[in-house]
């Protein structure tokens, strides 16, 4: 996940959302150990372990958000629903992940994944063709020592690098028709002076999302607003698809599902989560009520965020 971490809503048109996004943190497991990761749920009883439970969850979400006519749909006026698989690292799950992806597609969702990229080329499985509408790959530094210092490295010392990133984007663009590609970069004390311009322009991305490191991990990697602004300004005016999100705009939670299959939100800060019961047990509407979900607040938060910066969405 991650700082990869999380959000949720997308493009708006004159008072309506085109796309409503549900962020499912399908697993806590990850092969990396980023210093700033807050995808921690304390070894949850992860719902994906049962394919029947995955299908039940997807059915409930599809019946409510896609085929139903709930208040949230009437108010937000969205045209489609995207299920974003986040983690942890969703591609660590082996066959359960592509199965969930195919099921989600069959049930009418648009699909996306936020990944650290390490399994895109070296995974035990290939993503089924044409099952993914969007991919978000986390990439924080072009320098191996910096990625290692940030914890973006596995136990064997492997760290998803520039060449792998280029190959993975190229490969996915061939196998996933109409795929939108996005890179997420968390700007911190170790990379804020890096110039990503040549790399990003070479990738033909739909979006390069840059996020200021949130104050949840090691404080020595935090940067000032001025440093973040300087990073952003260095990359402006070069035709890059940059979308910047500072600390000030990364405050509220969105519609998120944890690995247990519960809605959760963090309306008062990262450490103050409230959780519903399992959606598969109580249904979508009851679960939403249990986290006091309010679509008016959701909508106003969406517009506040998107008027103050270029966009908003998850991290890996
Ligand atoms: S890659 Fe994402 S989920 Fe994994 S440790 Fe890093 S931030 Fe956390």
py3Dmol code that shows the C-alpha trace and the ligand (Angstrom):
import py3Dmol

protein = """\
ATOM      1  CA  UNK A   1       0.000   0.000   0.000  1.00  0.00           C
ATOM      2  CA  UNK A   2       1.046   2.432   1.069  1.00  0.00           C
ATOM      3  CA  UNK A   3       2.140   5.455   1.276  1.00  0.00           C
ATOM      4  CA  UNK A   4       1.457   4.045  -0.769  1.00  0.00           C
ATOM      5  CA  UNK A   5      -1.450   4.513   0.830  1.00  0.00           C
ATOM      6  CA  UNK A   6      -4.757   5.526  -0.128  1.00  0.00           C
ATOM      7  CA  UNK A   7      -7.608   7.370  -1.524  1.00  0.00           C
ATOM      8  CA  UNK A   8     -10.271   7.152  -3.576  1.00  0.00           C
ATOM      9  CA  UNK A   9     -12.135   9.461  -5.789  1.00  0.00           C
ATOM     10  CA  UNK A  10     -11.582  10.574  -9.265  1.00  0.00           C
ATOM     11  CA  UNK A  11     -12.592  12.813 -12.083  1.00  0.00           C
ATOM     12  CA  UNK A  12     -15.527  15.132 -11.661  1.00  0.00           C
ATOM     13  CA  UNK A  13     -17.675  16.912 -14.168  1.00  0.00           C
ATOM     14  CA  UNK A  14     -20.020  19.794 -13.419  1.00  0.00           C
ATOM     15  CA  UNK A  15     -21.279  18.643 -10.059  1.00  0.00           C
ATOM     16  CA  UNK A  16     -20.971  14.932 -10.737  1.00  0.00           C
ATOM     17  CA  UNK A  17     -18.374  12.310 -10.208  1.00  0.00           C
ATOM     18  CA  UNK A  18     -17.612  10.271 -13.258  1.00  0.00           C
ATOM     19  CA  UNK A  19     -16.129   7.541 -11.201  1.00  0.00           C
ATOM     20  CA  UNK A  20     -16.603   6.402  -7.643  1.00  0.00           C
ATOM     21  CA  UNK A  21     -13.601   4.567  -6.261  1.00  0.00           C
ATOM     22  CA  UNK A  22     -13.548   1.991  -3.499  1.00  0.00           C
ATOM     23  CA  UNK A  23     -10.148   1.205  -2.109  1.00  0.00           C
ATOM     24  CA  UNK A  24      -9.765  -2.385  -0.977  1.00  0.00           C
ATOM     25  CA  UNK A  25      -6.616  -3.025   1.012  1.00  0.00           C
ATOM     26  CA  UNK A  26      -6.820  -6.688   0.218  1.00  0.00           C
ATOM     27  CA  UNK A  27      -3.761  -7.723   2.232  1.00  0.00           C
ATOM     28  CA  UNK A  28      -1.377  -6.374   4.815  1.00  0.00           C
ATOM     29  CA  UNK A  29       1.474  -8.549   3.526  1.00  0.00           C
ATOM     30  CA  UNK A  30       4.289  -6.881   1.629  1.00  0.00           C
ATOM     31  CA  UNK A  31       7.764  -7.839   0.490  1.00  0.00           C
ATOM     32  CA  UNK A  32       9.020  -4.320   1.214  1.00  0.00           C
ATOM     33  CA  UNK A  33       9.320  -2.581   4.534  1.00  0.00           C
ATOM     34  CA  UNK A  34       8.989   1.121   3.848  1.00  0.00           C
ATOM     35  CA  UNK A  35       9.760   3.349   6.777  1.00  0.00           C
ATOM     36  CA  UNK A  36       6.648   5.386   6.141  1.00  0.00           C
ATOM     37  CA  UNK A  37       4.202   2.521   5.555  1.00  0.00           C
ATOM     38  CA  UNK A  38       0.989   2.728   7.512  1.00  0.00           C
ATOM     39  CA  UNK A  39      -0.688  -0.310   5.971  1.00  0.00           C
ATOM     40  CA  UNK A  40      -0.772  -2.101   9.278  1.00  0.00           C
ATOM     41  CA  UNK A  41      -3.739  -3.920  10.720  1.00  0.00           C
ATOM     42  CA  UNK A  42      -1.983  -6.295  13.157  1.00  0.00           C
ATOM     43  CA  UNK A  43      -2.099  -9.582  11.218  1.00  0.00           C
ATOM     44  CA  UNK A  44      -5.761  -9.470  10.319  1.00  0.00           C
ATOM     45  CA  UNK A  45      -7.920 -12.427   9.357  1.00  0.00           C
ATOM     46  CA  UNK A  46      -7.735 -11.564   5.680  1.00  0.00           C
ATOM     47  CA  UNK A  47     -10.905 -12.112   3.728  1.00  0.00           C
ATOM     48  CA  UNK A  48      -9.209 -13.111   0.459  1.00  0.00           C
ATOM     49  CA  UNK A  49      -8.277 -16.511   1.971  1.00  0.00           C
ATOM     50  CA  UNK A  50     -11.706 -17.736   0.929  1.00  0.00           C
ATOM     51  CA  UNK A  51     -12.673 -17.333  -2.718  1.00  0.00           C
ATOM     52  CA  UNK A  52     -16.296 -17.657  -1.638  1.00  0.00           C
ATOM     53  CA  UNK A  53     -15.837 -14.682   0.675  1.00  0.00           C
ATOM     54  CA  UNK A  54     -14.227 -12.634  -2.099  1.00  0.00           C
ATOM     55  CA  UNK A  55     -17.162 -13.348  -4.369  1.00  0.00           C
ATOM     56  CA  UNK A  56     -19.662 -12.533  -1.642  1.00  0.00           C
ATOM     57  CA  UNK A  57     -17.963  -9.212  -0.926  1.00  0.00           C
ATOM     58  CA  UNK A  58     -17.824  -8.272  -4.598  1.00  0.00           C
ATOM     59  CA  UNK A  59     -21.471  -9.241  -5.071  1.00  0.00           C
ATOM     60  CA  UNK A  60     -22.553  -7.082  -2.154  1.00  0.00           C
ATOM     61  CA  UNK A  61     -20.519  -4.110  -3.350  1.00  0.00           C
ATOM     62  CA  UNK A  62     -21.715  -4.475  -6.956  1.00  0.00           C
ATOM     63  CA  UNK A  63     -25.357  -4.908  -6.002  1.00  0.00           C
ATOM     64  CA  UNK A  64     -25.231  -1.812  -3.833  1.00  0.00           C
ATOM     65  CA  UNK A  65     -22.976   0.629  -5.666  1.00  0.00           C
ATOM     66  CA  UNK A  66     -23.402  -0.470  -9.307  1.00  0.00           C
ATOM     67  CA  UNK A  67     -26.827  -2.091  -9.690  1.00  0.00           C
ATOM     68  CA  UNK A  68     -28.630  -0.473  -6.756  1.00  0.00           C
ATOM     69  CA  UNK A  69     -29.855   3.077  -6.410  1.00  0.00           C
ATOM     70  CA  UNK A  70     -28.559   4.102  -2.992  1.00  0.00           C
ATOM     71  CA  UNK A  71     -28.471   7.666  -1.710  1.00  0.00           C
ATOM     72  CA  UNK A  72     -24.772   7.899  -2.374  1.00  0.00           C
ATOM     73  CA  UNK A  73     -25.318   7.198  -6.056  1.00  0.00           C
ATOM     74  CA  UNK A  74     -28.131   9.752  -6.307  1.00  0.00           C
ATOM     75  CA  UNK A  75     -26.042  12.417  -4.595  1.00  0.00           C
ATOM     76  CA  UNK A  76     -22.709  11.776  -6.219  1.00  0.00           C
ATOM     77  CA  UNK A  77     -24.153  10.926  -9.621  1.00  0.00           C
ATOM     78  CA  UNK A  78     -21.230   8.685 -10.512  1.00  0.00           C
ATOM     79  CA  UNK A  79     -21.219   6.841 -13.829  1.00  0.00           C
ATOM     80  CA  UNK A  80     -18.995   3.933 -12.882  1.00  0.00           C
ATOM     81  CA  UNK A  81     -17.395   2.286  -9.878  1.00  0.00           C
ATOM     82  CA  UNK A  82     -13.726   1.429  -9.736  1.00  0.00           C
ATOM     83  CA  UNK A  83     -12.439  -1.148  -7.296  1.00  0.00           C
ATOM     84  CA  UNK A  84      -8.863  -0.289  -6.440  1.00  0.00           C
ATOM     85  CA  UNK A  85      -6.799  -3.157  -5.045  1.00  0.00           C
ATOM     86  CA  UNK A  86      -4.199  -1.909  -2.610  1.00  0.00           C
ATOM     87  CA  UNK A  87      -2.269  -3.472   0.226  1.00  0.00           C
ATOM     88  CA  UNK A  88       0.261  -4.312   1.429  1.00  0.00           C
ATOM     89  CA  UNK A  89       1.246  -5.664  -1.921  1.00  0.00           C
ATOM     90  CA  UNK A  90      -1.778  -7.225  -3.690  1.00  0.00           C
ATOM     91  CA  UNK A  91       0.390  -9.242  -6.067  1.00  0.00           C
ATOM     92  CA  UNK A  92       1.886 -11.185  -3.145  1.00  0.00           C
ATOM     93  CA  UNK A  93      -1.366 -13.095  -2.856  1.00  0.00           C
ATOM     94  CA  UNK A  94      -0.650 -15.440  -5.729  1.00  0.00           C
ATOM     95  CA  UNK A  95      -3.679 -16.753  -7.579  1.00  0.00           C
ATOM     96  CA  UNK A  96      -6.242 -15.157  -5.250  1.00  0.00           C
ATOM     97  CA  UNK A  97      -5.400 -11.769  -6.683  1.00  0.00           C
ATOM     98  CA  UNK A  98      -5.985 -12.452 -10.404  1.00  0.00           C
ATOM     99  CA  UNK A  99      -9.094 -14.384  -9.424  1.00  0.00           C
ATOM    100  CA  UNK A 100     -10.440 -11.383  -7.532  1.00  0.00           C
ATOM    101  CA  UNK A 101      -9.526  -9.129 -10.427  1.00  0.00           C
ATOM    102  CA  UNK A 102     -11.371 -11.243 -12.980  1.00  0.00           C
ATOM    103  CA  UNK A 103     -14.388 -11.540 -10.683  1.00  0.00           C
ATOM    104  CA  UNK A 104     -14.482  -7.786 -10.126  1.00  0.00           C
ATOM    105  CA  UNK A 105     -14.432  -7.185 -13.850  1.00  0.00           C
ATOM    106  CA  UNK A 106     -17.195  -9.732 -14.445  1.00  0.00           C
ATOM    107  CA  UNK A 107     -19.362  -8.039 -11.842  1.00  0.00           C
ATOM    108  CA  UNK A 108     -19.122  -4.673 -13.570  1.00  0.00           C
ATOM    109  CA  UNK A 109     -16.343  -2.842 -11.735  1.00  0.00           C
ATOM    110  CA  UNK A 110     -13.568  -0.938 -13.330  1.00  0.00           C
ATOM    111  CA  UNK A 111     -10.399  -2.185 -11.726  1.00  0.00           C
ATOM    112  CA  UNK A 112      -7.080  -0.793 -10.630  1.00  0.00           C
ATOM    113  CA  UNK A 113      -4.139  -1.825  -8.519  1.00  0.00           C
ATOM    114  CA  UNK A 114      -1.598   0.079  -6.481  1.00  0.00           C
ATOM    115  CA  UNK A 115       1.614  -1.888  -6.426  1.00  0.00           C
ATOM    116  CA  UNK A 116       5.275  -1.525  -5.555  1.00  0.00           C
ATOM    117  CA  UNK A 117       5.957  -3.104  -8.947  1.00  0.00           C
ATOM    118  CA  UNK A 118       8.245  -5.886  -7.788  1.00  0.00           C
ATOM    119  CA  UNK A 119       5.962  -8.697  -8.993  1.00  0.00           C
ATOM    120  CA  UNK A 120       4.930  -7.113 -12.276  1.00  0.00           C
ATOM    121  CA  UNK A 121       7.816  -8.728 -14.127  1.00  0.00           C
ATOM    122  CA  UNK A 122       8.956 -11.384 -11.685  1.00  0.00           C
ATOM    123  CA  UNK A 123       5.669 -12.604 -10.281  1.00  0.00           C
ATOM    124  CA  UNK A 124       4.451 -16.176 -10.072  1.00  0.00           C
ATOM    125  CA  UNK A 125       1.572 -15.279 -12.390  1.00  0.00           C
ATOM    126  CA  UNK A 126       0.829 -12.917 -15.224  1.00  0.00           C
ATOM    127  CA  UNK A 127      -2.068 -10.555 -14.842  1.00  0.00           C
ATOM    128  CA  UNK A 128      -4.914 -11.850 -17.017  1.00  0.00           C
ATOM    129  CA  UNK A 129      -5.143  -9.751 -20.180  1.00  0.00           C
ATOM    130  CA  UNK A 130      -7.618  -6.870 -20.248  1.00  0.00           C
ATOM    131  CA  UNK A 131      -8.656  -7.093 -16.624  1.00  0.00           C
ATOM    132  CA  UNK A 132      -7.014  -3.911 -15.421  1.00  0.00           C
ATOM    133  CA  UNK A 133      -8.166  -0.373 -16.205  1.00  0.00           C
ATOM    134  CA  UNK A 134      -5.516   1.447 -14.235  1.00  0.00           C
ATOM    135  CA  UNK A 135      -2.210   0.703 -12.551  1.00  0.00           C
ATOM    136  CA  UNK A 136      -0.486   2.847  -9.952  1.00  0.00           C
ATOM    137  CA  UNK A 137       3.153   1.977  -9.382  1.00  0.00           C
ATOM    138  CA  UNK A 138       5.047   3.382  -6.425  1.00  0.00           C
ATOM    139  CA  UNK A 139       8.459   4.648  -7.329  1.00  0.00           C
ATOM    140  CA  UNK A 140      10.317   6.949  -4.960  1.00  0.00           C
ATOM    141  CA  UNK A 141      13.861   7.156  -6.204  1.00  0.00           C
ATOM    142  CA  UNK A 142      16.061   6.422  -9.175  1.00  0.00           C
ATOM    143  CA  UNK A 143      18.914   5.630  -6.766  1.00  0.00           C
ATOM    144  CA  UNK A 144      19.193   2.155  -5.267  1.00  0.00           C
ATOM    145  CA  UNK A 145      20.814   3.389  -1.996  1.00  0.00           C
ATOM    146  CA  UNK A 146      17.912   5.775  -1.467  1.00  0.00           C
ATOM    147  CA  UNK A 147      15.318   3.088  -2.070  1.00  0.00           C
ATOM    148  CA  UNK A 148      17.185   0.816   0.330  1.00  0.00           C
ATOM    149  CA  UNK A 149      17.268   3.531   2.990  1.00  0.00           C
ATOM    150  CA  UNK A 150      13.539   4.063   2.532  1.00  0.00           C
ATOM    151  CA  UNK A 151      12.896   0.345   2.954  1.00  0.00           C
ATOM    152  CA  UNK A 152      11.804  -0.152  -0.655  1.00  0.00           C
ATOM    153  CA  UNK A 153      13.753  -3.364  -0.957  1.00  0.00           C
ATOM    154  CA  UNK A 154      13.027  -7.029  -0.301  1.00  0.00           C
ATOM    155  CA  UNK A 155      14.900  -9.493   1.920  1.00  0.00           C
ATOM    156  CA  UNK A 156      17.143 -10.565  -0.937  1.00  0.00           C
ATOM    157  CA  UNK A 157      18.166  -6.972  -1.620  1.00  0.00           C
ATOM    158  CA  UNK A 158      16.040  -6.596  -4.752  1.00  0.00           C
ATOM    159  CA  UNK A 159      14.477  -3.237  -5.368  1.00  0.00           C
ATOM    160  CA  UNK A 160      12.264  -2.398  -8.337  1.00  0.00           C
ATOM    161  CA  UNK A 161      14.493  -0.213 -10.510  1.00  0.00           C
ATOM    162  CA  UNK A 162      14.238   2.179 -13.443  1.00  0.00           C
ATOM    163  CA  UNK A 163      14.731  -0.449 -16.128  1.00  0.00           C
ATOM    164  CA  UNK A 164      12.123  -2.722 -14.557  1.00  0.00           C
ATOM    165  CA  UNK A 165       9.728   0.203 -14.253  1.00  0.00           C
ATOM    166  CA  UNK A 166      10.070   1.027 -17.939  1.00  0.00           C
ATOM    167  CA  UNK A 167       9.649  -2.620 -18.953  1.00  0.00           C
ATOM    168  CA  UNK A 168       6.661  -3.123 -16.676  1.00  0.00           C
ATOM    169  CA  UNK A 169       4.820  -0.061 -18.000  1.00  0.00           C
ATOM    170  CA  UNK A 170       5.541  -1.145 -21.548  1.00  0.00           C
ATOM    171  CA  UNK A 171       4.444  -4.732 -20.907  1.00  0.00           C
ATOM    172  CA  UNK A 172       1.224  -3.766 -19.134  1.00  0.00           C
ATOM    173  CA  UNK A 173       0.318  -1.277 -21.822  1.00  0.00           C
ATOM    174  CA  UNK A 174       0.396  -4.149 -24.304  1.00  0.00           C
ATOM    175  CA  UNK A 175      -1.522  -6.698 -22.267  1.00  0.00           C
ATOM    176  CA  UNK A 176      -4.142  -4.410 -20.706  1.00  0.00           C
ATOM    177  CA  UNK A 177      -6.161  -2.628 -23.382  1.00  0.00           C
ATOM    178  CA  UNK A 178      -6.911   1.019 -22.587  1.00  0.00           C
ATOM    179  CA  UNK A 179      -4.831   0.890 -19.410  1.00  0.00           C
ATOM    180  CA  UNK A 180      -4.240   4.160 -17.585  1.00  0.00           C
ATOM    181  CA  UNK A 181      -0.804   4.327 -16.009  1.00  0.00           C
ATOM    182  CA  UNK A 182       0.230   6.252 -12.964  1.00  0.00           C
ATOM    183  CA  UNK A 183       3.403   6.534 -10.905  1.00  0.00           C
ATOM    184  CA  UNK A 184       3.191   7.547  -7.247  1.00  0.00           C
ATOM    185  CA  UNK A 185       6.212   9.219  -5.690  1.00  0.00           C
ATOM    186  CA  UNK A 186       6.420  10.047  -2.009  1.00  0.00           C
ATOM    187  CA  UNK A 187       8.633  13.087  -1.656  1.00  0.00           C
ATOM    188  CA  UNK A 188      10.843  12.971   1.415  1.00  0.00           C
ATOM    189  CA  UNK A 189      14.189  14.074   2.800  1.00  0.00           C
ATOM    190  CA  UNK A 190      16.113  11.594   0.660  1.00  0.00           C
ATOM    191  CA  UNK A 191      14.638  12.319  -2.753  1.00  0.00           C
ATOM    192  CA  UNK A 192      13.323  15.885  -2.729  1.00  0.00           C
ATOM    193  CA  UNK A 193      16.304  17.123  -4.747  1.00  0.00           C
ATOM    194  CA  UNK A 194      16.047  14.428  -7.428  1.00  0.00           C
ATOM    195  CA  UNK A 195      15.115  15.318 -10.979  1.00  0.00           C
ATOM    196  CA  UNK A 196      12.607  12.807 -12.318  1.00  0.00           C
ATOM    197  CA  UNK A 197      11.897  14.713 -15.539  1.00  0.00           C
ATOM    198  CA  UNK A 198      13.758  12.482 -18.034  1.00  0.00           C
ATOM    199  CA  UNK A 199      12.351   9.306 -16.501  1.00  0.00           C
ATOM    200  CA  UNK A 200       8.757  10.500 -16.290  1.00  0.00           C
ATOM    201  CA  UNK A 201       8.769  11.948 -19.799  1.00  0.00           C
ATOM    202  CA  UNK A 202      10.075   8.658 -21.160  1.00  0.00           C
ATOM    203  CA  UNK A 203       7.170   6.671 -19.714  1.00  0.00           C
ATOM    204  CA  UNK A 204       4.131   8.280 -21.431  1.00  0.00           C
ATOM    205  CA  UNK A 205       2.109   8.123 -18.237  1.00  0.00           C
ATOM    206  CA  UNK A 206      -1.408   9.335 -17.641  1.00  0.00           C
ATOM    207  CA  UNK A 207      -0.430  10.696 -14.273  1.00  0.00           C
ATOM    208  CA  UNK A 208       2.584  11.184 -12.063  1.00  0.00           C
ATOM    209  CA  UNK A 209       1.347  11.707  -8.579  1.00  0.00           C
ATOM    210  CA  UNK A 210       3.739  13.276  -6.109  1.00  0.00           C
ATOM    211  CA  UNK A 211       2.888  13.248  -2.429  1.00  0.00           C
ATOM    212  CA  UNK A 212       4.583  14.919   0.470  1.00  0.00           C
ATOM    213  CA  UNK A 213       5.603  12.351   3.086  1.00  0.00           C
ATOM    214  CA  UNK A 214       3.037  12.215   5.875  1.00  0.00           C
ATOM    215  CA  UNK A 215       4.247  12.510   9.474  1.00  0.00           C
ATOM    216  CA  UNK A 216       3.539   8.864  10.330  1.00  0.00           C
ATOM    217  CA  UNK A 217       6.975   7.235  10.213  1.00  0.00           C
ATOM    218  CA  UNK A 218      10.539   8.353  10.802  1.00  0.00           C
ATOM    219  CA  UNK A 219      10.524  12.065  11.404  1.00  0.00           C
ATOM    220  CA  UNK A 220      14.017  12.482   9.954  1.00  0.00           C
ATOM    221  CA  UNK A 221      12.628  11.821   6.479  1.00  0.00           C
ATOM    222  CA  UNK A 222       9.996  14.556   6.666  1.00  0.00           C
ATOM    223  CA  UNK A 223      10.390  17.651   4.532  1.00  0.00           C
ATOM    224  CA  UNK A 224       9.092  21.183   4.822  1.00  0.00           C
ATOM    225  CA  UNK A 225       6.321  22.561   2.646  1.00  0.00           C
ATOM    226  CA  UNK A 226       8.967  24.717   0.943  1.00  0.00           C
ATOM    227  CA  UNK A 227      11.045  21.665   0.033  1.00  0.00           C
ATOM    228  CA  UNK A 228       7.984  19.935  -1.358  1.00  0.00           C
ATOM    229  CA  UNK A 229       7.063  23.043  -3.355  1.00  0.00           C
ATOM    230  CA  UNK A 230      10.579  23.230  -4.706  1.00  0.00           C
ATOM    231  CA  UNK A 231      10.344  19.586  -5.842  1.00  0.00           C
ATOM    232  CA  UNK A 232       7.048  20.285  -7.595  1.00  0.00           C
ATOM    233  CA  UNK A 233       8.202  23.523  -9.198  1.00  0.00           C
ATOM    234  CA  UNK A 234      11.321  21.833 -10.545  1.00  0.00           C
ATOM    235  CA  UNK A 235       9.087  19.501 -12.523  1.00  0.00           C
ATOM    236  CA  UNK A 236       6.507  22.009 -13.742  1.00  0.00           C
ATOM    237  CA  UNK A 237       6.445  23.439 -17.259  1.00  0.00           C
ATOM    238  CA  UNK A 238       8.031  20.341 -18.774  1.00  0.00           C
ATOM    239  CA  UNK A 239       4.914  18.676 -20.073  1.00  0.00           C
ATOM    240  CA  UNK A 240       4.896  16.078 -17.292  1.00  0.00           C
ATOM    241  CA  UNK A 241       1.513  14.757 -16.129  1.00  0.00           C
ATOM    242  CA  UNK A 242       2.286  15.847 -12.565  1.00  0.00           C
ATOM    243  CA  UNK A 243      -0.346  15.889  -9.854  1.00  0.00           C
ATOM    244  CA  UNK A 244       0.799  17.205  -6.504  1.00  0.00           C
ATOM    245  CA  UNK A 245      -0.596  16.471  -3.086  1.00  0.00           C
ATOM    246  CA  UNK A 246       0.859  18.176  -0.060  1.00  0.00           C
ATOM    247  CA  UNK A 247       0.373  17.274   3.562  1.00  0.00           C
ATOM    248  CA  UNK A 248      -2.318  19.874   3.845  1.00  0.00           C
ATOM    249  CA  UNK A 249      -4.476  18.110   1.332  1.00  0.00           C
ATOM    250  CA  UNK A 250      -3.827  14.520   2.476  1.00  0.00           C
ATOM    251  CA  UNK A 251      -5.808  14.710   5.638  1.00  0.00           C
ATOM    252  CA  UNK A 252      -9.095  12.850   5.453  1.00  0.00           C
ATOM    253  CA  UNK A 253      -9.890   9.257   4.760  1.00  0.00           C
ATOM    254  CA  UNK A 254     -12.136   7.995   2.010  1.00  0.00           C
ATOM    255  CA  UNK A 255     -14.237   4.958   1.358  1.00  0.00           C
ATOM    256  CA  UNK A 256     -11.844   2.187   2.245  1.00  0.00           C
ATOM    257  CA  UNK A 257     -12.070  -1.531   2.990  1.00  0.00           C
ATOM    258  CA  UNK A 258      -9.467  -3.238   5.168  1.00  0.00           C
ATOM    259  CA  UNK A 259      -8.058  -6.773   4.666  1.00  0.00           C
ATOM    260  CA  UNK A 260     -10.782  -8.105   6.987  1.00  0.00           C
ATOM    261  CA  UNK A 261     -13.450  -6.888   4.597  1.00  0.00           C
ATOM    262  CA  UNK A 262     -14.630  -4.017   6.796  1.00  0.00           C
ATOM    263  CA  UNK A 263     -15.181  -0.394   5.873  1.00  0.00           C
ATOM    264  CA  UNK A 264     -12.940   1.913   7.807  1.00  0.00           C
ATOM    265  CA  UNK A 265     -12.160   5.555   7.961  1.00  0.00           C
ATOM    266  CA  UNK A 266      -9.767   7.801   9.766  1.00  0.00           C
ATOM    267  CA  UNK A 267     -11.633  11.051  10.055  1.00  0.00           C
ATOM    268  CA  UNK A 268      -9.579  12.329  12.961  1.00  0.00           C
ATOM    269  CA  UNK A 269      -6.072  11.374  11.945  1.00  0.00           C
ATOM    270  CA  UNK A 270      -4.154   8.348  10.853  1.00  0.00           C
ATOM    271  CA  UNK A 271      -4.265   6.579  14.204  1.00  0.00           C
ATOM    272  CA  UNK A 272      -7.928   7.075  14.870  1.00  0.00           C
ATOM    273  CA  UNK A 273      -9.708   4.542  12.697  1.00  0.00           C
ATOM    274  CA  UNK A 274     -13.272   3.436  13.035  1.00  0.00           C
ATOM    275  CA  UNK A 275     -14.316   0.077  11.578  1.00  0.00           C
ATOM    276  CA  UNK A 276     -17.558  -1.509  10.518  1.00  0.00           C
ATOM    277  CA  UNK A 277     -18.357  -5.187  10.887  1.00  0.00           C
ATOM    278  CA  UNK A 278     -17.510  -7.402   7.932  1.00  0.00           C
ATOM    279  CA  UNK A 279     -19.457  -6.265   4.868  1.00  0.00           C
ATOM    280  CA  UNK A 280     -20.086  -9.915   3.987  1.00  0.00           C
ATOM    281  CA  UNK A 281     -21.824 -10.365   7.371  1.00  0.00           C
ATOM    282  CA  UNK A 282     -23.936  -7.236   7.685  1.00  0.00           C
ATOM    283  CA  UNK A 283     -24.259  -5.857   4.150  1.00  0.00           C
ATOM    284  CA  UNK A 284     -23.032  -2.595   2.648  1.00  0.00           C
ATOM    285  CA  UNK A 285     -25.604  -0.177   4.037  1.00  0.00           C
ATOM    286  CA  UNK A 286     -25.356  -1.355   7.645  1.00  0.00           C
ATOM    287  CA  UNK A 287     -21.564  -1.353   7.418  1.00  0.00           C
ATOM    288  CA  UNK A 288     -21.528   2.192   6.015  1.00  0.00           C
ATOM    289  CA  UNK A 289     -23.765   3.355   8.848  1.00  0.00           C
ATOM    290  CA  UNK A 290     -21.404   1.775  11.361  1.00  0.00           C
ATOM    291  CA  UNK A 291     -18.588   4.083  10.261  1.00  0.00           C
ATOM    292  CA  UNK A 292     -20.978   7.059  10.109  1.00  0.00           C
ATOM    293  CA  UNK A 293     -20.355   7.436   6.417  1.00  0.00           C
ATOM    294  CA  UNK A 294     -21.870  10.641   5.136  1.00  0.00           C
ATOM    295  CA  UNK A 295     -21.942  11.183   1.395  1.00  0.00           C
ATOM    296  CA  UNK A 296     -22.482  14.953   1.675  1.00  0.00           C
ATOM    297  CA  UNK A 297     -19.258  15.236   3.634  1.00  0.00           C
ATOM    298  CA  UNK A 298     -17.609  12.880   1.202  1.00  0.00           C
ATOM    299  CA  UNK A 299     -18.663  15.074  -1.705  1.00  0.00           C
ATOM    300  CA  UNK A 300     -17.591  18.353  -0.132  1.00  0.00           C
ATOM    301  CA  UNK A 301     -14.269  16.845   0.847  1.00  0.00           C
ATOM    302  CA  UNK A 302     -13.800  15.675  -2.701  1.00  0.00           C
ATOM    303  CA  UNK A 303     -14.405  19.142  -4.114  1.00  0.00           C
ATOM    304  CA  UNK A 304     -12.283  20.842  -1.469  1.00  0.00           C
ATOM    305  CA  UNK A 305      -9.383  18.582  -2.319  1.00  0.00           C
ATOM    306  CA  UNK A 306      -9.693  18.815  -6.030  1.00  0.00           C
ATOM    307  CA  UNK A 307     -10.072  22.557  -6.143  1.00  0.00           C
ATOM    308  CA  UNK A 308      -6.944  23.021  -4.069  1.00  0.00           C
ATOM    309  CA  UNK A 309      -4.661  20.768  -6.044  1.00  0.00           C
ATOM    310  CA  UNK A 310      -4.494  18.820  -9.182  1.00  0.00           C
ATOM    311  CA  UNK A 311      -6.058  15.628  -8.015  1.00  0.00           C
ATOM    312  CA  UNK A 312      -6.119  13.088  -5.271  1.00  0.00           C
ATOM    313  CA  UNK A 313      -5.761   9.418  -4.929  1.00  0.00           C
ATOM    314  CA  UNK A 314      -4.018   6.447  -3.441  1.00  0.00           C
ATOM    315  CA  UNK A 315      -0.487   5.476  -3.023  1.00  0.00           C
ATOM    316  CA  UNK A 316       0.941   2.070  -3.166  1.00  0.00           C
TER     317      UNK A 316
END
"""
ligand_1 = """\
8
LIG
S 5.462 -1.069 -0.651
Fe 3.611 -0.076 0.158
S 2.671 -1.654 1.446
Fe 4.756 -2.297 1.063
S 5.880 -1.562 2.848
Fe 6.052 -0.029 1.225
S 4.409 1.418 1.653
Fe 3.943 -0.454 2.783
"""
view = py3Dmol.view(width=600, height=400)
view.addModel(protein, "pdb")
view.setStyle({"model": 0}, {"cartoon": {"style": "trace"}})
view.addModel(ligand_1, "xyz")
view.setStyle({"model": 1}, {"stick": {}})
view.zoomTo()
view.show()
